[in-house]
Amino acid sequence: PVKQNDIYYVVGETDTKATALALESELSQTQIEDVNIKVNLEDEKRNGQFILHLFYKKLISSAHDVSDGGIALALCELAIVNGLGFRIIEGSLEYFFNETQGRYIISINPSNEKQLFYLAKEKKITLNKLGVAGGTTLSFGSNIIQLDHAINLYDNAISNMMDIENS
């Protein structure tokens, strides 16, 4: 599980042209026809094997795939499951919701970062620092949500959808 003061990293390269499908669908309230989300099986395999290697070496606390909703949704899922907020370096909505495939979010104790960098360089893996785990808020730069509110939304998603449909 993610621990207080763990550092979050994205493993894998982000294709800046990939569609932020969940975000675009939510904002437009229509089905998006022109989707640019490609799968590179070589990257998928290399990144997945790297994650397994990190687990075997006991270097990381957690790993989570980045898929629908991109980095933003993956971080929120980690926060809800672990009951631990985060402070993420400011970035664009397009970056946080980008749905490039074959990426993972890992959390790591700061004392293991040096070894992580060494292994990533050796295996030619792209790493990007996201921020730090801790606290009771989900902070994307200056955008802040209370963890309790996110948990409530998650726990009551179906009943909230039913309320909207019955309105």
Stockholm file with secondary structure:
# STOCKHOLM 1.0

chainA/1-167         PVKQNDIYYVVGETDTKATALALESELSQTQIEDVNIKVNLEDEKRNGQFILHLFYKKLISSAHDVSDGGIALALCELAIVNGLGFRIIEGSLEYFFNETQGRYIISINPSNEKQLFYLAKEKKITLNKLGVAGGTTLSFGSNIIQLDHAINLYDNAISNMMDIENS
#=GR chainA/1-167 SS CCCTTCEEEEESCCCTTSCCHHHHHHHHCSCCCCCCCCCCHHHHHHHHHHHHHHHHTTCCSEEEEECTTHHHHHHHHHHHHHTCCEEECCCCHHHHHCCCSSEEEEEECGGGHHHHHHHHHHHTCCEEEEEEECSSEEEETTEEEEHHHHHHHHHTHHHHHHHHHTC
#=GC SS_cons         CCCTTCEEEEESCCCTTSCCHHHHHHHHCSCCCCCCCCCCHHHHHHHHHHHHHHHHTTCCSEEEEECTTHHHHHHHHHHHHHTCCEEECCCCHHHHHCCCSSEEEEEECGGGHHHHHHHHHHHTCCEEEEEEECSSEEEETTEEEEHHHHHHHHHTHHHHHHHHHTC
//
